[in-house]
Amino acid sequence: MLSVRKRWTLSLLVLAAGIYSILRFSPYPDYLKFKDSRYSLPVYSRQGTLLAVLPLEEGLRRQKLSLNSLSDRQISIILKNEDSRFYFHPGVDPIALARACYLYLKSGEFKSGGSTITMQLARIISSGSTGLKGKLLEVLNALRLETRMSKKEILNSYITHLPFGRNVEGLESAAYYFFGKKAAELTNEELMILMMIPRQPVDFNPLENREANREAIIRTLPRVDIDLSFSLIEEAYNGLTAPLWPSKAPHFIEFIRKELTPEDWQMGAPILTSLADDFQIAVENKLEEIVESAKDNRISNGAVLAIENSTGKILAYQGSVDFFNDEIQGQIDGVRILRQPGSALKPFLYAYALEKGYTVSTPLPDIPMEFGHQEIYIPKNYNQRYNGPVRLSVALGSSLNIPATYLGERLGVKPFIRKLVASGFTSLEHQEHLGLGIVLGNGEVTLWELVRGFSLFSRGGVLIPLSYKLDTEKAVGRQVYSVSVAESLRSILSNRKNRILGFGRSNPLDVNFEAIFKTGTSNQFNSIWALGSTQDITVGAWMGNFSGETVIGKPGSSLPARLVVSLLEDFHRENFFNWQVDFHTETICSVSGYKLGPGCAYAVQERYAEETELPVCTWHREDNLYLPVEYAQWVHFYGLDYRLDDSRAPLKIVQPSDGAVFFLDPTIPEESQVMPIRVIGNQDAVLRINGKQVFEGIAPFTYYHPIEKGRFSIEVRNEIFSKTSRVLVK
């Protein structure tokens, strides 16, 4: 039998346990919502520069602050100001509460002095009720908080959610807003100034009401027993900053914002990015300078992306010349929008050709050619010239359009697009309808995709994801091209001799370190591009305007090329590529690309990544240069004294293509319109149209037939060969 005393003790324990259980486990929806609070995210460069503080809804800045980052002295100042007995009460301070009740009975309203830190946090969590009811609810919720959170968690949540007015919450955000520094860097006097604000955020705002803030400190100091210097307080007032949140690299910041998850906002952890301060500043200044110099060309904007090749980390990200300039649509992100890349896709075509068995010296025809069937595609070079047979390395280095289109037709549009998608150009997926024009960049891609894709040639053919985070996690890559193909491509693009035919002996891409470059111009001359890569970094630049207007004067890609070269010169660290493949050099015929034969007059050296069995040149013979018959039109066009090798020259109708559709020009009299029919083959030939013979002679030849609406069957034949093209005229 328990004694009375023990029964009372047990009853009290049971009662206490019951009260605790009620406080601990009773529904508290506001608290559950509070636990899922979102926090503003500070974004830093790799050097630790604060780039931005990403706001919450309606511009609210509330940064998470760890109590561990504050000094004991700072924590002491906070506690002495707000709740000196914080660690000794269960959420409600009986002494302070009794004083507050006495003042309430005397004046009819609650005045400061009764609320503990836990009660203030309870009011922050469940705002709304005022007066006696509100105070009682604060008491209840404070007791509930003490059963659900540790003292450290309560204090940490308190300093993180303190309201400072002006859409600023928490000590960390207030420290930056008012003093331009972190909370841990605040002096005692600066912290004291800030601790007055939450009491009356408008009246005690030191930016507008310094005197009221000072008087609040004077009234508080004797009560809290904090030893501060009034001269240092005045000095702290003079150190108040203009309230302006940082906004550096705004397109980069907006890109990061779109990548964030709800969990990121709830964690509130600072974002440490890979952006390099000096690189970003250089990009901004150089881009602005070059675009300003080209404004007469209707170039009003540009974008730049630079990455670290080994990791895929972003070093610089500039989406436009001026994010805040509405006249040039500066908030559009030129790194991420789709634009036609022009010739910037050619390296991927030639890499695919090498993968399919072509060599760096395979001769490609740079001659007048037509491609396609129902839709005829007639490519031309930028300089409007035809160069005849051109080695693959020169065709790529000089960015010739016709050899590239020739390659594209033979490799196939669909397989090439699949290879582009595998190279990171996901925007081109299911774009087979673009036809052969994809070779010259009529599809739309982003600068992001171009830089990422181009960098794989400096990484042994491996594609890796790009990242803005400064972490040590190694990027997982995917082998898109073999090492030998990637390094062969790199060897071509880094050899300045391969650029001479297209760009002359002196051009802005000639540098004194190993680098690869590729430029591009859209077919409407409204987007100009340049890509550059060394062993360690890759840089891409776009210039033009966001309105889609044609660039005046057609400056080509020299402007973005100048920018890319300048950035590589300033920031590359490795002067040489790391070559994994042992290249060997062959002396070959400069015309045919084959091994030097006895009749070859001009020799060049070419580098091969693998043992390549080259045939001996048979184009050069004792009496002349004998070209394959496909060069017949080029020979006749320029009146060259070359001969055609008819040993492999069957008759062929090169124009019009079988299945072609022509449309009469309504602006020209119908009787003045003709259809050119071009035949090659270096043989006797008879030309028949709809069964009627219209010409007899020796191919190659061009016959001009009067055109009219209807279907035409065009046949060229002799005793051995016969070829037919069927066309429709509308």
C-alpha positions in Angstrom: 0.0 0.0 0.0 1.5 3.3 -1.2 1.7 6.1 1.3 -0.2 9.3 0.7 3.0 11.1 -0.2 3.9 8.5 -2.8 0.4 8.5 -4.2 0.6 12.3 -4.7 4.0 12.0 -6.2 2.9 9.3 -8.6 -0.3 11.3 -9.5 1.8 14.3 -10.2 4.2 12.3 -12.4 1.2 10.8 -14.3 -0.3 14.3 -14.7 3.1 15.7 -15.8 3.5 12.8 -18.3 0.0 13.4 -19.6 0.5 17.1 -20.0 3.9 16.4 -21.7 2.2 13.9 -24.0 -0.5 16.4 -24.9 2.0 19.1 -25.6 4.3 16.8 -27.5 1.8 14.9 -29.6 -1.3 17.1 -30.0 -1.9 18.3 -33.6 0.1 21.4 -34.4 -0.4 22.0 -38.2 1.4 25.4 -38.2 4.5 23.7 -36.8 4.5 21.0 -39.4 4.2 23.7 -42.1 7.0 25.7 -40.4 9.3 22.6 -40.5 8.9 22.7 -44.3 10.0 26.4 -44.5 11.8 27.5 -47.6 14.9 29.6 -47.5 16.7 32.1 -49.7 19.7 30.6 -51.3 23.0 32.6 -51.4 25.0 31.8 -54.6 28.8 32.1 -54.6 31.5 32.0 -57.2 34.4 29.6 -56.9 36.4 32.4 -55.3 33.7 33.0 -52.7 32.1 36.2 -54.2 28.4 36.5 -53.4 26.7 36.5 -56.8 23.1 36.7 -55.6 20.7 35.7 -52.9 17.8 33.9 -54.6 14.6 35.3 -53.1 11.5 33.5 -52.1 7.9 34.5 -53.1 7.4 38.2 -53.5 11.0 38.9 -53.1 11.4 37.7 -49.5 15.0 37.1 -48.4 15.3 34.6 -45.5 18.7 32.8 -45.3 19.3 29.9 -43.2 21.8 30.6 -40.4 23.7 28.1 -38.3 24.1 28.9 -34.6 27.5 27.4 -34.8 28.7 30.2 -37.1 28.1 32.9 -34.4 30.5 33.6 -31.6 29.7 33.1 -27.9 29.7 36.9 -27.5 27.2 37.4 -30.3 24.9 34.7 -28.9 25.2 36.4 -25.5 24.1 39.7 -26.9 21.0 38.1 -28.6 20.0 36.3 -25.4 20.6 39.3 -23.1 18.4 41.4 -25.4 15.6 39.0 -25.8 15.6 36.3 -23.1 18.4 36.2 -20.6 16.9 33.1 -18.8 16.4 31.2 -22.1 18.2 28.0 -21.0 16.4 27.9 -17.7 12.7 28.0 -18.5 10.4 25.6 -20.3 9.4 28.1 -23.0 7.6 30.5 -20.6 9.5 32.7 -18.2 7.3 32.9 -15.0 9.0 36.1 -13.8 8.8 37.9 -17.1 5.2 36.6 -17.7 4.1 37.8 -14.2 5.5 41.3 -15.0 3.8 41.3 -18.3 0.5 40.3 -16.7 0.8 43.0 -14.1 1.4 45.6 -16.8 -1.6 44.3 -18.8 -3.9 44.6 -15.8 -2.6 48.1 -15.2 -2.7 49.4 -18.8 -5.1 47.0 -20.5 -2.5 45.9 -23.1 0.5 43.7 -23.3 3.8 45.4 -23.5 7.3 44.1 -24.2 9.1 42.1 -21.6 6.8 39.0 -21.2 7.7 37.0 -24.4 10.5 34.6 -24.3 12.4 33.6 -27.4 10.3 30.4 -27.6 7.1 32.5 -27.4 8.4 34.9 -30.1 9.1 31.9 -32.3 5.6 30.6 -31.5 4.2 33.9 -32.6 6.2 33.7 -35.9 4.9 30.2 -36.5 1.3 31.0 -35.7 0.7 34.7 -36.4 -2.7 36.3 -36.3 -4.3 36.3 -32.8 -3.6 39.3 -30.6 -4.5 40.5 -27.1 -5.1 38.1 -24.2 -6.2 35.3 -26.5 -3.1 35.7 -28.6 -0.8 35.7 -25.5 -2.4 32.6 -24.1 -1.9 30.9 -27.5 1.7 31.9 -27.5 2.2 30.4 -24.1 0.6 27.1 -25.2 2.5 26.9 -28.4 5.8 27.8 -26.7 5.3 24.9 -24.3 4.5 22.7 -27.3 7.7 23.8 -29.1 9.8 23.1 -26.1 8.7 19.4 -26.2 9.4 19.1 -29.9 12.6 21.1 -30.4 15.9 21.4 -28.5 17.0 24.8 -27.1 19.6 25.0 -29.8 17.0 24.3 -32.5 14.6 26.9 -31.1 17.3 29.6 -30.9 18.5 28.7 -34.4 15.0 28.9 -35.9 14.4 32.2 -34.1 17.5 34.0 -35.5 16.7 32.6 -38.9 13.1 33.9 -39.0 13.3 37.2 -37.1 11.4 39.8 -39.1 13.4 42.9 -40.0 11.0 44.5 -42.4 11.6 45.4 -46.1 11.1 41.7 -47.1 14.0 40.7 -44.9 13.9 37.9 -42.4 16.6 36.4 -40.3 19.9 37.7 -39.0 21.9 36.5 -41.9 19.9 38.4 -44.5 19.6 41.4 -42.2 23.4 41.5 -41.8 23.9 41.7 -45.6 21.0 44.0 -46.2 22.1 46.6 -43.6 25.9 46.1 -43.4 26.9 44.2 -46.5 28.4 41.3 -44.5 27.6 37.9 -43.0 26.1 37.7 -39.5 29.2 36.0 -38.2 31.2 39.1 -39.3 29.1 41.6 -37.4 30.7 43.6 -34.7 28.9 43.7 -31.3 27.7 47.2 -32.0 26.3 46.3 -35.4 24.5 43.3 -33.9 23.0 45.5 -31.2 21.7 47.9 -33.9 20.1 45.0 -35.7 18.5 43.5 -32.6 16.4 46.6 -32.1 14.7 46.4 -35.5 12.4 43.3 -35.0 10.8 45.1 -32.0 9.4 47.7 -34.4 10.7 47.1 -37.9 9.5 50.4 -39.3 10.2 52.7 -36.4 13.6 51.3 -35.5 14.9 50.9 -39.1 18.4 52.5 -38.8 18.4 53.5 -42.5 15.4 55.8 -42.0 15.1 56.3 -38.2 18.6 56.2 -36.8 17.7 58.3 -33.8 14.8 56.0 -32.8 17.1 53.1 -33.1 19.8 54.8 -31.0 17.2 55.6 -28.3 16.1 52.0 -28.2 19.7 50.9 -27.6 20.1 53.5 -24.9 17.0 52.3 -23.1 18.0 48.6 -23.5 21.7 48.7 -22.4 21.2 49.3 -18.7 18.8 46.5 -18.5 20.8 43.8 -20.3 24.2 44.7 -19.0 26.1 44.7 -22.3 29.4 46.5 -22.4 29.4 48.5 -25.7 31.1 51.6 -26.9 28.9 54.5 -28.0 31.6 55.7 -30.3 31.7 52.3 -32.0 27.9 52.4 -32.2 28.1 55.7 -34.1 30.8 54.2 -36.3 28.5 51.3 -37.0 25.7 53.6 -38.0 28.1 55.2 -40.5 28.8 51.8 -41.9 25.2 51.2 -42.9 25.1 50.2 -46.6 22.7 51.1 -49.4 20.2 48.3 -49.4 21.0 46.6 -52.7 21.1 42.8 -53.2 23.9 41.6 -55.4 23.0 40.6 -59.0 26.1 39.3 -60.7 26.0 37.0 -63.7 22.2 37.2 -63.8 21.6 34.8 -66.7 23.8 32.2 -64.8 21.7 32.8 -61.7 18.4 32.4 -63.6 19.8 29.1 -65.1 20.6 27.8 -61.6 17.2 28.8 -60.3 15.5 26.6 -62.9 17.7 23.7 -61.9 16.8 23.8 -58.2 14.5 21.3 -56.6 12.0 21.9 -53.7 14.5 20.1 -51.4 17.2 22.7 -52.3 14.9 25.5 -51.1 14.1 23.6 -47.9 17.7 22.8 -47.1 18.7 26.5 -47.6 22.3 25.5 -48.1 24.6 28.0 -49.9 25.3 27.2 -53.5 29.0 27.1 -54.3 29.3 27.5 -58.1 32.2 26.9 -60.4 31.9 30.3 -62.0 35.4 32.0 -62.0 35.3 35.8 -61.2 38.1 36.9 -63.4 36.8 34.8 -66.4 33.3 36.1 -66.0 34.4 39.7 -65.7 36.6 39.4 -68.8 33.7 37.8 -70.8 31.3 40.7 -69.8 33.8 43.4 -70.7 35.1 41.9 -74.0 31.6 41.0 -75.2 30.3 44.5 -74.5 33.3 46.0 -76.3 33.1 43.9 -79.4 29.3 44.2 -79.7 29.5 48.0 -79.3 32.1 48.2 -82.1 29.7 46.2 -84.3 26.5 48.1 -83.7 26.5 49.5 -87.3 26.3 45.9 -88.5 23.0 45.5 -86.6 24.7 43.3 -84.0 23.2 44.3 -80.7 23.8 41.2 -78.6 25.9 38.2 -77.8 26.4 35.3 -75.5 29.3 33.4 -74.2 29.8 30.1 -72.4 33.1 28.8 -71.1 33.8 25.4 -69.4 36.5 23.4 -67.9 37.1 20.4 -70.1 38.2 17.9 -67.6 35.1 18.4 -65.3 32.5 20.1 -67.4 32.3 22.9 -64.8 31.1 26.2 -66.0 33.7 29.0 -65.8 31.8 31.9 -67.4 28.1 32.3 -68.5 26.9 35.4 -70.2 23.4 35.2 -71.8 23.4 38.7 -73.3 25.3 42.0 -73.3 23.2 43.6 -70.7 20.5 41.6 -68.7 18.8 44.8 -67.6 18.5 46.5 -71.1 15.0 45.9 -72.3 15.7 47.7 -75.7 18.0 44.8 -76.7 15.8 42.2 -75.0 18.6 41.6 -72.6 16.8 39.1 -70.4 16.7 36.5 -73.1 19.4 33.9 -72.4 21.5 33.5 -75.6 23.2 30.5 -74.1 20.0 28.5 -74.0 17.8 29.7 -76.9 17.7 27.8 -80.2 19.5 29.3 -83.2 20.8 28.0 -86.5 24.5 27.2 -86.0 25.7 27.3 -89.7 29.0 25.6 -90.2 29.6 25.0 -86.5 28.2 21.5 -86.9 30.7 20.4 -89.5 33.3 18.9 -87.1 30.7 16.4 -86.1 30.0 15.4 -89.7 33.6 14.9 -90.5 34.2 13.0 -87.3 31.4 10.7 -88.3 33.0 10.4 -91.8 36.3 9.3 -90.2 34.4 6.8 -88.1 32.8 5.4 -91.3 36.2 4.8 -93.0 37.1 8.1 -94.7 40.6 9.3 -94.0 41.9 12.7 -93.3 43.2 12.9 -97.0 40.2 11.4 -98.8 39.5 13.7 -101.8 36.1 15.3 -101.8 34.6 17.2 -104.7 34.2 21.0 -104.4 32.3 21.5 -107.6 28.9 22.7 -108.7 26.5 20.1 -107.5 22.8 19.5 -106.9 21.4 17.3 -104.1 18.0 16.0 -103.3 15.0 14.9 -105.3 11.7 16.6 -104.9 13.5 19.5 -103.1 16.6 20.4 -104.9 19.5 21.7 -102.7 22.3 23.6 -104.3 25.0 24.5 -101.7 27.6 27.2 -102.4 30.8 28.1 -100.6 31.0 31.3 -98.6 33.4 32.8 -101.1 31.3 31.6 -104.1 34.3 29.6 -105.5 34.7 26.0 -106.5 38.1 24.4 -105.7 37.8 21.0 -107.4 39.2 18.0 -105.5 39.9 19.0 -101.9 41.3 16.7 -99.2 39.0 16.0 -96.3 41.3 17.9 -93.8 41.3 21.0 -95.9 37.6 20.8 -96.6 36.9 20.9 -92.9 39.7 23.3 -91.9 38.5 25.8 -94.6 34.8 25.1 -93.8 33.8 24.4 -97.5 30.1 23.8 -97.9 29.9 21.6 -101.0 32.3 18.9 -99.8 30.3 18.8 -96.5 27.0 18.4 -98.3 28.5 15.7 -100.5 29.6 13.9 -97.4 26.2 14.3 -95.8 24.4 12.8 -98.7 26.7 9.7 -98.7 26.6 9.2 -95.0 22.9 9.8 -94.7 20.9 12.5 -93.0 19.2 10.2 -90.5 22.4 8.5 -89.2 24.1 11.8 -89.0 21.3 13.3 -86.9 21.4 10.3 -84.7 25.1 10.9 -84.2 24.5 14.6 -83.4 21.9 13.6 -80.8 24.5 11.2 -79.3 26.9 14.2 -79.3 24.6 16.1 -77.0 22.4 17.9 -79.5 19.1 16.7 -78.1 17.3 19.7 -79.8 17.8 18.0 -83.1 16.1 14.8 -82.2 13.4 13.8 -84.7 14.5 16.6 -87.1 15.1 14.4 -90.1 12.8 16.5 -92.2 15.5 19.2 -92.3 17.2 17.2 -95.0 20.7 17.8 -96.2 20.6 21.4 -94.9 21.4 20.0 -91.4 25.0 19.6 -92.6 25.3 23.3 -93.0 23.3 24.1 -89.9 19.7 24.7 -90.8 18.6 23.0 -87.7 18.4 25.0 -84.4 20.7 24.3 -81.5 21.9 26.1 -78.4 25.2 27.6 -77.5 25.1 25.2 -74.5 24.9 22.2 -76.8 27.6 23.5 -79.1 30.1 24.1 -76.3 29.4 20.8 -74.7 29.7 18.9 -77.9 32.8 20.7 -79.2 34.6 20.0 -75.9 34.5 16.3 -76.5 37.2 16.6 -79.2 39.5 17.9 -76.5 38.5 15.0 -74.2 39.2 12.0 -76.4 35.7 11.8 -77.8 34.0 11.6 -74.4 30.8 13.6 -73.8 30.2 14.7 -70.2 27.4 16.7 -68.6 28.0 20.4 -67.8 27.7 21.5 -64.2 27.5 24.8 -62.3 28.4 23.2 -58.9 31.8 23.5 -57.4 32.2 19.9 -56.0 34.6 17.1 -56.3 32.2 14.7 -57.8 33.7 13.3 -61.0 31.5 13.6 -64.1 30.5 10.3 -65.7 31.1 10.5 -69.4 30.1 8.6 -72.5 32.4 7.7 -75.4 30.8 9.2 -78.5 33.8 9.0 -80.9 36.8 6.8 -80.6 40.0 8.4 -79.3 41.6 8.1 -82.7 38.7 9.8 -84.5 38.5 12.6 -81.9 42.2 13.2 -82.0 42.3 13.1 -85.8 39.6 15.7 -85.8 41.5 17.7 -83.3 44.7 17.4 -85.5 42.8 18.8 -88.5 41.3 21.8 -86.7 44.5 22.7 -84.9 46.5 22.8 -88.1 46.5 26.4 -89.5 47.5 25.2 -92.9 44.1 23.5 -93.4 42.5 27.0 -93.0 44.5 28.8 -95.7 42.2 27.8 -98.6 39.1 29.2 -96.9 40.4 32.0 -94.7 43.8 33.1 -96.1 47.2 32.9 -94.6 46.5 35.4 -91.9 43.3 35.0 -89.9 42.3 35.6 -86.3 42.4 31.9 -85.5 46.1 31.7 -85.7 47.5 31.4 -82.1 50.8 30.4 -80.5 49.4 27.5 -78.6 47.6 24.3 -79.6 43.9 25.0 -80.0 41.0 24.0 -82.2 38.5 26.4 -83.6 35.2 26.3 -85.6 33.1 29.2 -86.8 29.6 29.3 -88.2 27.1 31.7 -89.8 23.4 31.0 -90.2 22.0 31.1 -93.7 20.1 34.3 -93.0 23.2 36.0 -91.5 21.5 36.7 -88.3 23.6 34.5 -86.1 27.4 34.3 -86.1 29.3 31.8 -84.0 32.8 30.8 -82.9 34.0 27.9 -80.8 37.5 27.4 -79.5 39.1 24.7 -77.3 42.4 24.0 -75.7 43.4 21.0 -73.6 41.9 22.6 -70.5 39.0 25.0 -71.5 36.4 25.4 -74.2 34.7 28.7 -75.1 31.8 29.4 -77.4 30.4 32.7 -78.5 27.3 33.8 -80.4 26.6 37.3 -81.7 23.6 38.8 -83.5 20.3 40.1 -82.2 17.3 38.6 -80.6 14.9 40.2 -83.1 16.1 37.9 -85.9 17.2 40.8 -88.2 19.9 40.1 -90.7 23.4 41.3 -89.8 24.3 44.2 -92.0 27.5 43.9 -94.0 27.8 40.1 -93.4 30.9 40.3 -91.2 31.1 36.5 -91.0 32.3 35.0 -87.8 35.4 37.1 -87.3 33.8 39.1 -84.4 32.9 36.1 -82.2 36.2 34.4 -83.3 38.1 37.5 -82.1 36.4 37.2 -78.7 37.0 33.5 -78.3 40.6 33.8 -79.3 41.1 36.6 -76.8 39.6 34.6 -74.0 41.6 31.5 -74.7 44.8 33.6 -74.9 44.0 35.1 -71.4 42.8 32.0 -69.6 44.2 28.8 -71.1 46.8 27.1 -68.9 47.9 24.2 -71.2 49.9 25.2 -74.3 49.7 21.7 -75.8 47.1 18.9 -76.2 47.6 15.6 -74.4 47.8 13.2 -77.4 46.9 9.6 -76.6 47.4 8.4 -80.1 50.8 8.0 -81.8 50.3 9.8 -85.1 52.5 9.0 -88.1 53.2 11.3 -91.0 52.9 10.4 -94.7 54.0 12.4 -97.7 51.1 12.4 -100.1 49.9 14.0 -103.3 48.3 17.4 -102.5 45.6 16.9 -105.2 44.4 13.3 -104.9 45.3 12.8 -101.2 47.0 9.4 -102.2 50.5 8.3 -101.8 53.0 10.2 -103.9 53.3 8.8 -107.4 56.0 9.4 -110.0 54.0 12.1 -111.8 52.9 14.1 -108.7 54.2 17.6 -108.9 53.1 18.9 -105.4 53.5 17.0 -102.2 52.2 17.7 -98.7 52.5 15.9 -95.4 49.4 14.6 -93.6 49.1 13.1 -90.1 47.3 9.8 -89.6 46.1 8.4 -86.3 46.1 4.8 -87.5 48.0 2.8 -90.0 46.3 3.7 -93.3 46.8 1.8 -96.5 46.7 4.6 -99.1 46.7 3.8 -102.9 49.4 5.3 -105.1 48.2 8.4 -106.9 47.1 7.6 -110.5 45.7 11.1 -111.2 49.0 12.5 -112.3 50.3 10.9 -115.5 53.2 11.7 -117.8 51.1 13.9 -120.1 48.6 15.6 -117.7 46.4 15.5 -114.6 43.5 13.0 -115.1 40.5 13.7 -112.9 37.5 11.5 -112.2 34.7 12.3 -114.6 32.6 13.9 -111.8 34.9 16.9 -112.1 34.0 17.4 -115.8 31.7 20.4 -115.2 34.3 22.1 -113.0 37.0 21.6 -115.6 34.9 23.1 -118.3 33.5 25.9 -116.0 37.0 27.2 -115.4 38.5 26.2 -118.7 41.2 24.1 -117.2 43.6 22.1 -119.2 43.0 18.9 -117.3 41.8 15.6 -118.7 39.1 13.3 -117.5 39.6 9.7 -116.6 36.9 7.8 -118.5 37.8 4.4 -117.2 35.2 4.8 -114.5 32.9 7.2 -116.3 29.4 5.9 -117.0 26.9 8.4 -118.3 25.1 10.3 -115.6 22.4 13.0 -115.5 23.6 15.3 -112.7 20.8 17.8 -113.3 17.9 17.6 -112.9 17.8 14.9 -110.2 15.3 12.1 -110.6 12.0 13.0 -109.0 12.7 16.8 -109.0 9.8 19.3 -109.0 10.2 22.6 -110.8 7.9 25.7 -110.5 7.5 28.2 -113.3 8.6 31.7 -112.3 5.4 33.9 -112.7 7.6 37.0 -113.1 9.3 35.7 -116.2 7.5 35.0 -119.6 7.0 31.2 -119.9 8.6 31.1 -123.3 11.8 32.6 -121.8 12.2 29.9 -119.2 14.4 26.8 -119.7 15.5 23.7 -117.8 19.3 23.0 -117.8 20.1 19.3 -118.3 23.7 18.5 -117.4 25.2 15.2 -118.4 28.6 13.8 -117.5 30.4 10.6 -118.7 33.0 11.5 -121.3 31.3 9.2 -123.9 29.0 9.4 -126.9 25.5 10.1 -125.8 22.0 10.7 -127.1 19.6 12.8 -125.1 15.8 12.1 -125.4 13.0 14.0 -123.7 9.7 12.1 -123.5 11.0 9.7 -126.1 12.0 12.4 -128.6 15.7 12.8 -129.4 16.8 16.4 -128.8 20.6 16.2 -128.8 23.5 13.9 -129.8 27.1 14.5 -128.9 29.9 13.7 -126.5 29.4 14.0 -122.7 29.9 16.0 -120.7 27.5 18.6 -122.0 24.7 20.9 -120.8 21.5 21.2 -122.8 18.9 23.9 -122.2 15.3 22.6 -122.9 12.3 25.0 -123.1 10.2 24.4 -120.1 6.4 24.1 -119.8 4.0 22.6 -117.3 3.8 18.8 -117.3 5.8 15.6 -116.7 9.1 15.0 -118.4 11.1 11.8 -118.9 14.7 12.7 -119.6 16.9 9.9 -120.9 20.6 9.8 -121.9 21.9 6.7 -123.5 24.4 5.0 -125.8 25.1 1.5 -126.7 26.4 0.6 -123.2 24.7 3.0 -120.7 21.3 4.3 -120.1 20.1 6.7 -117.4 16.7 8.4 -116.9 15.4 11.2 -114.7 11.7 12.0 -114.3 10.7 15.5 -113.3 7.5 17.5 -112.9 7.0 21.1 -113.8 4.2 23.1 -112.2 
